C-alpha cells in the first residue's frame, strides 16, 4: 500500500489564519476605531451641548466633572450620569441663510 505524502503542518493552520485576518478587518478594527471616536467625543463635550445617553435620555449638559456629567432633562430636573453613558451628541440645527 503506498504511503500518503506528509502534509506540512503550516498548511493545516492556513484556514485558521485566514479566518483570524477576516475577523480582524471586519470586527476588531472597526470596533477599536469606534471606541477611539467615542472617547474623542466625550473629551470634546461642553456645557449647553445636547446629548443622548445610552439609555435614551435626552438632556442638556449643565456641569462636567472628571467622571460624571450633570444633565438638565426638564425644567428644574437635573440628573448626574457617568460620562461613559453618553451615547452621542445631538447635531447642531442648521439655520437657513
C-alpha positions in Angstrom: 0.0 0.0 0.0 1.5 3.4 -1.0 2.1 5.9 1.8 0.3 9.3 1.6 2.7 12.2 1.2 3.3 14.1 4.5 1.3 17.3 4.8 3.0 20.4 6.1 1.5 21.4 9.5 1.5 25.1 8.4 -0.9 24.2 5.6 -3.4 23.0 8.2 -3.2 26.4 10.0 -3.7 28.5 6.9 -7.6 28.4 7.1 -7.4 29.5 10.8 -5.0 32.3 10.0 -7.3 33.4 7.1 -10.3 33.4 9.4 -8.5 35.5 12.1 -7.5 38.0 9.4 -11.1 38.3 8.3 -12.3 38.7 11.9 -9.6 41.4 12.5 -10.7 43.6 9.5 -14.5 43.0 9.9 -14.9 43.1 13.7 -11.9 44.1 15.7 -10.5 47.1 13.8 -13.9 48.9 13.3 -14.7 48.4 17.0 -11.4 50.0 18.0 -11.9 53.0 15.7 -15.5 53.4 17.1 -14.1 53.4 20.7 -11.5 56.0 19.7 -14.2 58.3 18.2 -16.4 57.9 21.3 -13.5 58.8 23.6 -12.7 61.9 21.5 -16.4 62.9 21.5 -16.5 62.6 25.3 -13.4 64.8 25.7 -15.0 67.5 23.5 -18.3 67.8 25.4 -19.0 71.2 26.7 -21.8 73.0 28.7 -25.1 73.5 26.8 -24.4 70.6 24.4 -27.4 68.5 23.8 -26.7 64.8 24.3 -28.4 61.4 24.4 -27.4 58.8 27.0 -27.1 55.1 26.2 -30.4 54.5 28.0 -32.1 57.0 25.7 -32.4 60.1 28.0 -32.2 63.4 26.1 -30.7 66.3 28.0 -28.5 69.4 28.0 -25.2 69.4 29.8 -25.2 71.7 32.9 -22.0 70.7 34.6 -19.0 68.5 33.7 -16.9 66.7 36.3 -14.0 64.3 35.9 -16.1 61.2 35.6 -19.7 62.4 35.7 -21.9 64.9 33.8 -25.0 66.7 35.1 -27.8 66.8 32.6 -30.9 69.0 32.6 -33.7 66.9 31.2 -36.6 69.2 32.0 -37.3 72.5 33.9 -35.9 72.1 37.4 -35.0 68.4 36.8 -31.3 67.5 36.7 -29.6 64.1 36.8 -26.0 63.1 37.2 -24.8 60.4 34.9 -21.4 58.7 34.1 -19.5 60.2 31.2 -19.3 56.8 29.5 -23.1 56.6 29.4 -23.3 59.4 26.9 -24.1 57.7 23.6 -23.8 60.7 21.2 -24.1 64.4 20.9 -27.1 65.8 19.0 -26.2 67.7 15.8 -26.5 71.4 15.9 -29.6 72.7 13.9 -28.7 74.1 10.6 -30.0 77.6 10.1 -31.4 78.7 6.8 -29.5 81.6 5.3 
